[in-house]
Every structure is written in C-alpha cells, then in structure tokens.
Amino acid sequence: MADCLRLIDSLPYYRAVKRRSCELLELAPGLSVLDVGCGLGDDVRRMARLVAPGGRAVGLDASRGLLSKARPRGAEPCAFVLSDARRMPFADGSFDRCRTERTLQHLPDPAGAVREMARVLKPGGVMLAYDNDWETFSVDSRDPETAAALRRFWRDSFRSGRVGASLGGYFRDAGLRDVRVVSATSVIRDFGLAARLYNLRETARRAAERGLIEAAAGREWVADLLARSARGCFACFLTAYTAVGRRDGV
C-alpha cells in the first residue's frame, strides 16, 4: 500500500487533483485542517505549510503501519492520529476544513464517515471529498467480455466501489450546503504504469482463480494489452468525483 501511495503521489494527474483540492478548501494561514485517511501524510504536510503560520494540519488513518511512516518533517505544524474515520476522537466543530481522498471507497459505510466529518467541522467550515467510481474503470481491449468481467471484479473488490457518484448525496444528507460536484477522468497510456497502479496481471489471475473468467482468456487479455502498449495504443480510464460543501453557520 505504501508503494502504491508513493506512485500515486508522483503522477501529474493526482498532483493536479491535490493542488485543486487545496484551492477548493480555500486554505489560508491560521486555519485548522483535517485529512481523513491520510496514509503516508504527504498531503498533511503540504496543507500544514499552507495554513502556517498559526494554523495546524491533522492526519487521521486507521492503519498503524502507514502512520508509522507519516511523521512531521522539520517545523511543519502537523500531527497524526490513529482512528476509525467513523468514530473520530475530536469534539464537534474542531476544524475549519476537512478533506478525504480515495478513502471512502474502502469503507463499508461511507455515508457515516461523511456525517462524522461534518460533525467535526466548524460552522461555516468547508469539506471536500475526492473518490472513484470503479464502474467507470475501462481498459481498451479486443475482448470486451473479459474486460467487463474484470471491471466488475475490480469494482467489487472495494467495499464501496461506486462511492464517487454518491458523494453529492452524502454531503447533502450530512447537512452541508452549497454542495458542488465535479468529475475528472484519469487516462493512462502505458501498460507498465497501469499494471503497477491497478494490478492488472494480478486482477486477471485472481479472477480466473474464482472462476469469473477463463484462465486462457485472462492471459490473452494481458497479452493484448502488452501488444497495444508496444504499438502506442494502450488506454486505461477511470472517472472520479470531487464534492465540496460548507457547513451551515457563520
């Protein structure tokens, strides 16, 4: 997981997503910001620099292993907390800003986590969530049936694989106002990168083991993708959504 997070953090598409999320959160010196599902803490440290001086950034994650690698560097005003996103150890209205990125897809009750994020947000505070809709995961292939079976297998490997498309509703149900939702699609045109990011070979192997596709079809699917990549015509797509809203109050 740590290697995957480092890879994602290095990609221009996700770098742009992170920059845009900071802009939408309207981060400024003196604000307090919470990052739910902070992983290795890179975003926490970035936000800490944006809210200094006088502000603070807190990262929360349920993984002790990831948090062991997420440490402040230098004089950044940040801290890290081990906790479940659905039961956070913060008082009501503790933060001016709250964000989560690609975390809700892993939770069995993403709506509950959104409500908890809204609870710890100050009146007038801004909240943002970015997450995937794995139903949109698409790899161009000459075997659309195998590709569709693998997309469903990949989608169902997440506890909430379609959460991206539901973010707007979750925000409104949590009592947020001025809710806006935008979509963006990542495009990868190199098989090697897509295989590292999405475990394409492993996905085909595991799907065959579970009887969802024929093993030969999985091998042929991978071979076709390699050939497409060699010709410069490989393409892999995934759509994600960003929701931003504000808690009622001054």
C-alpha positions in Angstrom: 0.0 0.0 0.0 2.8 2.4 0.9 4.4 1.8 -2.6 1.1 2.4 -4.3 0.5 5.6 -2.4 4.0 6.9 -3.4 3.4 6.0 -7.0 0.0 7.9 -7.0 1.6 10.9 -5.4 4.2 11.0 -8.2 1.7 11.1 -11.0 0.8 14.5 -12.6 -2.9 13.8 -12.7 -3.1 13.2 -8.9 -0.7 16.1 -8.2 -3.2 18.3 -10.0 -6.1 16.8 -8.0 -4.3 17.6 -4.8 -3.5 21.2 -5.8 -7.1 21.7 -6.8 -8.4 20.3 -3.6 -6.3 22.8 -1.6 -7.7 25.6 -3.8 -11.3 24.5 -3.2 -10.7 24.2 0.5 -9.6 27.9 0.5 -6.6 27.0 2.8 -5.0 30.0 4.4 -2.7 30.8 7.3 -4.3 30.3 10.7 -6.8 27.6 9.7 -7.1 24.1 11.1 -7.5 21.3 8.6 -8.2 17.5 9.0 -7.2 14.9 6.4 -9.2 11.7 6.8 -7.4 8.6 5.5 -4.1 10.5 5.4 -1.9 7.4 4.5 1.7 8.5 4.4 0.9 12.0 5.4 2.2 13.8 2.3 -0.9 15.9 1.9 -1.0 16.7 5.6 2.5 18.2 5.3 1.6 20.1 2.2 -1.5 21.6 3.9 0.4 22.3 7.0 2.7 24.6 5.0 -0.4 26.4 3.5 -2.0 27.1 6.9 1.2 28.3 8.6 1.7 30.4 10.5 -0.9 30.0 13.2 -2.7 27.0 11.7 -2.5 23.3 12.1 -3.0 20.2 10.0 -4.0 16.8 11.4 -3.9 13.5 9.6 -6.1 10.6 10.6 -5.8 7.0 9.4 -6.8 3.5 10.6 -3.6 1.9 9.5 -0.9 1.8 12.2 1.6 0.7 9.6 1.0 3.7 7.3 1.0 6.1 10.2 4.4 4.8 11.4 5.8 6.3 8.2 3.8 9.5 8.4 5.8 11.8 10.5 6.3 15.6 10.6 9.4 16.8 8.8 11.0 20.0 10.0 8.9 22.6 11.7 5.6 21.8 9.9 2.6 22.3 12.2 1.0 18.9 11.8 0.1 15.8 13.8 -1.1 12.3 13.1 -3.9 10.3 14.8 -4.7 6.6 14.7 -8.5 6.2 14.5 -11.5 4.9 12.6 -13.0 7.5 10.3 -16.5 6.7 11.5 -15.6 7.4 15.2 -13.1 10.2 15.3 -11.7 11.4 18.7 -12.5 15.0 18.1 -15.1 17.3 19.6 -17.8 18.8 17.5 -16.7 21.7 15.4 -12.9 21.1 15.8 -11.7 22.0 12.3 -12.1 24.8 9.8 -11.5 22.5 6.9 -11.9 18.7 6.4 -10.9 16.6 3.4 -10.7 12.9 2.3 -9.2 11.5 -0.8 -9.7 7.9 -2.1 -10.6 6.7 1.4 -14.4 6.3 1.3 -14.2 3.6 -1.3 -12.6 1.3 1.3 -15.3 1.8 3.9 -18.5 -0.2 4.4 -20.4 2.9 5.5 -19.0 5.9 3.6 -22.1 7.9 4.4 -21.4 7.5 8.1 -17.8 8.7 7.6 -19.1 11.8 5.8 -21.5 12.6 8.6 -18.6 12.2 11.1 -16.5 14.6 9.0 -19.4 17.1 9.0 -19.7 16.7 12.8 -16.1 17.8 13.5 -16.3 20.7 11.0 -16.8 24.2 12.4 -19.9 26.2 11.4 -19.1 27.8 8.1 -16.3 25.3 7.5 -15.5 23.7 4.1 -15.4 20.0 3.5 -14.1 18.2 0.4 -14.1 14.5 -0.8 -12.5 13.0 -3.8 -13.2 9.4 -4.7 -13.5 6.9 -7.6 -16.4 5.3 -9.4 -15.0 1.9 -10.3 -18.0 1.2 -12.6 -16.3 3.6 -15.0 -12.9 1.7 -15.0 -12.2 0.9 -18.6 -9.3 -0.7 -20.4 -9.5 -0.7 -24.2 -9.3 -4.4 -25.3 -10.3 -6.6 -28.2 -12.1 -8.8 -25.7 -14.9 -6.6 -24.2 -16.5 -9.5 -22.3 -13.3 -10.3 -20.4 -12.7 -6.6 -19.8 -16.2 -6.2 -18.5 -15.8 -9.2 -16.1 -12.6 -7.8 -14.8 -14.1 -4.4 -14.3 -16.8 -5.9 -12.2 -14.3 -7.9 -10.2 -12.2 -4.9 -9.6 -15.2 -2.7 -8.6 -16.5 -5.4 -6.2 -13.0 -5.7 -4.5 -13.8 -2.3 -2.9 -16.3 -2.1 -0.1 -17.9 0.9 -1.7 -16.7 0.8 -5.3 -19.2 3.3 -6.7 -18.9 5.9 -3.9 -17.6 8.7 -6.2 -21.0 9.0 -7.9 -22.8 9.2 -4.5 -20.7 12.0 -2.9 -23.1 14.8 -3.6 -26.0 13.0 -2.0 -23.9 12.1 1.1 -22.8 15.7 1.5 -26.4 17.0 1.3 -27.6 14.3 3.7 -24.9 15.3 6.2 -26.4 18.8 6.2 -23.8 20.6 4.1 -24.9 23.5 1.8 -23.6 24.9 -1.4 -22.6 21.4 -2.5 -20.8 21.2 -5.8 -19.7 18.1 -7.6 -17.3 17.8 -10.5 -15.8 14.8 -12.3 -12.4 14.1 -13.8 -11.1 11.2 -15.7 -7.5 9.9 -15.4 -6.1 8.4 -18.6 -3.1 6.1 -18.6 -1.5 5.1 -21.9 1.3 2.9 -20.7 0.7 -0.7 -19.7 3.6 -0.8 -17.3 2.3 2.1 -15.3 -1.3 0.8 -15.4 -0.2 -2.6 -14.3 1.6 -1.1 -11.3 -1.3 1.1 -10.4 -4.2 -1.3 -10.9 -2.5 -4.7 -10.6 -3.8 -5.8 -14.0 -1.9 -9.1 -14.2 -2.9 -10.0 -10.6 -6.5 -9.0 -11.2 -6.7 -11.3 -14.2 -5.1 -14.2 -12.3 -7.4 -13.8 -9.2 -10.5 -13.5 -11.4 -9.6 -16.8 -13.2 -9.0 -18.5 -9.8 -12.5 -17.5 -8.8 -14.0 -18.8 -12.0 -15.1 -15.4 -13.2 -13.1 -15.7 -16.5 -11.2 -18.5 -18.2 -7.5 -18.5 -17.3 -6.6 -18.6 -21.0 -8.8 -15.5 -21.6 -7.0 -13.7 -18.8 -3.6 -14.5 -20.3 -4.8 -13.4 -23.8 -6.2 -10.2 -22.3 -2.9 -9.3 -20.8 -1.0 -10.2 -23.9 -3.3 -8.0 -26.0 -2.7 -5.0 -23.6 1.0 -5.5 -23.9 0.8 -5.5 -27.6 -1.3 -2.4 -27.6 1.1 -0.7 -25.4 4.0 -1.6 -27.7 2.1 -0.1 -30.6 1.4 3.1 -28.6 -2.4 2.5 -28.5 -3.0 1.2 -24.9 -5.6 3.2 -23.0 -7.0 2.9 -19.5 -9.6 5.2 -18.0 -11.1 5.9 -14.5 -13.6 8.6 -13.6 -13.6 10.1 -10.1 -15.7 12.8 -8.4 -14.9 15.8 -6.2 -17.6 17.1 -3.8 -17.2 20.3 -1.8 -19.7 21.8 0.6 -20.0 24.1 3.5 -21.4 23.5 7.0 -24.2 25.9 8.0 -23.3 28.7 10.3 -21.1 31.7 10.4 
